[in-house]
Amino acid sequence: MQTFMPKAGDITRKWYIIDAAGKPLGRVAAKAATLLRGKHKTIYTPHLDCGDHVVIINCEKAVLTGNKLTQKYYRRHTGWIGGLKEVRYDELMKKNPEKAMTLAVNRMLPDTVIGRDARRRLRVYKGSIHKHAAQKPEAFEV
């Protein structure tokens, strides 16, 4: 019996839609990262990009449990001296909830070529309206 090794031509990509309303931001991000990497498939291979497309809707209704809204910060550095910029998550979720969800998913993906390709297949929307109905995405429950 031989071990099946999939090739790039063997991979079929599906579209999934995840509704983040009322669900923890981290749990939604973890499921999205799993779908983007393709780890839910039986033909998953670490060296091959076999992930699917993911559309996340209702990001502004995602919740952060505990005191994370007031105690958790998104920090970045400009590269200049004293250039640390930080935004608390309650401000980030009010102003740009898509960025909060995208950051959470992107940090769960590897920093490789495969991870960059997976990031391109993620679509995040603030409300419930998205422009990918033509692709017939399947609902995925978290």
C-alpha positions in Angstrom: 0.0 0.0 0.0 1.3 3.4 -1.0 1.0 6.7 0.9 -1.1 9.2 -1.0 0.7 12.5 -1.5 -1.6 15.1 -3.0 -0.3 17.4 -5.8 -1.3 21.0 -6.4 -3.7 19.9 -9.1 -5.6 17.5 -6.7 -6.7 20.4 -4.5 -10.2 21.8 -4.8 -10.9 25.0 -2.9 -14.4 25.5 -1.3 -15.8 28.7 0.1 -16.9 28.9 3.8 -18.8 31.7 5.6 -18.4 32.2 9.3 -20.9 34.3 11.3 -19.0 35.9 14.2 -22.0 37.4 15.9 -22.0 36.6 19.6 -19.0 34.3 19.4 -15.5 34.9 21.0 -13.1 36.6 18.6 -10.3 34.1 19.2 -12.5 31.0 18.6 -13.7 32.4 15.3 -10.1 33.3 14.3 -8.8 29.8 15.2 -11.5 28.1 13.1 -10.8 30.5 10.2 -7.1 29.8 10.4 -7.8 26.0 10.4 -9.9 26.4 7.3 -7.4 28.6 5.6 -4.6 26.1 6.2 -6.7 23.1 5.1 -6.1 21.2 8.3 -9.8 20.1 8.3 -9.2 18.0 5.1 -8.1 14.4 5.0 -5.5 15.3 2.3 -3.8 17.9 4.5 -0.1 18.1 3.8 2.1 20.6 5.7 4.3 21.5 2.6 1.3 22.1 0.3 -1.3 24.8 0.3 -4.6 23.0 0.5 -6.7 25.5 2.3 -10.1 27.0 1.4 -11.6 30.5 1.1 -13.1 32.0 4.2 -15.6 34.9 4.5 -16.2 36.2 8.1 -19.2 38.4 8.6 -20.6 40.4 11.6 -17.2 41.2 13.0 -18.5 44.1 15.0 -20.7 41.6 17.0 -17.8 39.4 18.0 -17.1 39.4 21.7 -14.0 39.4 23.8 -14.4 37.5 27.1 -13.3 38.7 30.5 -11.7 42.1 30.7 -9.9 41.9 27.4 -11.8 44.9 25.9 -10.1 47.2 28.4 -6.9 45.4 29.3 -5.8 44.0 25.9 -3.8 46.3 23.5 -2.8 46.1 19.9 0.8 47.3 19.7 2.9 48.1 16.7 6.2 50.0 16.3 6.9 52.5 13.5 10.7 51.7 13.6 11.6 55.1 14.9 12.8 55.9 18.4 9.7 56.2 20.7 7.5 55.0 17.9 5.4 52.5 19.9 1.8 52.9 18.9 -0.9 51.1 21.0 -4.7 50.9 20.7 -6.9 49.3 23.3 -9.3 46.7 21.9 -12.5 48.5 22.9 -11.4 51.4 20.6 -10.2 49.0 17.9 -13.5 47.1 17.9 -15.5 50.3 17.7 -13.4 51.9 15.0 -12.2 49.0 12.9 -13.5 45.5 13.9 -12.4 44.0 10.6 -8.8 44.8 11.5 -9.1 43.1 14.9 -10.4 39.9 13.3 -7.8 40.0 10.5 -5.0 40.5 13.0 -6.2 37.6 15.1 -6.4 35.2 12.1 -3.1 36.4 10.5 -1.2 35.8 13.8 -2.5 32.2 13.8 -1.1 31.5 10.3 2.6 30.7 9.6 5.0 33.4 8.4 5.8 31.5 5.2 4.8 31.5 1.5 1.9 29.2 2.4 0.7 31.5 5.2 0.8 34.5 2.8 -1.2 32.6 0.3 -3.7 31.7 3.0 -4.0 35.4 4.1 -5.1 36.3 0.6 -8.1 33.9 0.8 -9.5 35.6 3.9 -12.3 38.1 3.5 -13.6 40.0 6.6 -16.8 42.2 6.7 -18.2 44.4 9.4 -21.8 43.6 8.8 -23.8 40.7 7.3 -23.6 41.9 3.7 -20.7 40.5 1.6 -20.1 40.3 -2.1 -19.2 36.6 -2.4 -22.7 35.2 -2.9 -21.8 34.1 -6.4 -19.2 31.6 -5.0 -22.0 29.9 -3.0 -20.2 29.8 0.4 -21.2 27.1 2.8 -22.1 28.1 6.4 -19.5 26.9 8.9 -20.5 26.7 12.6 -17.9 27.6 15.2 
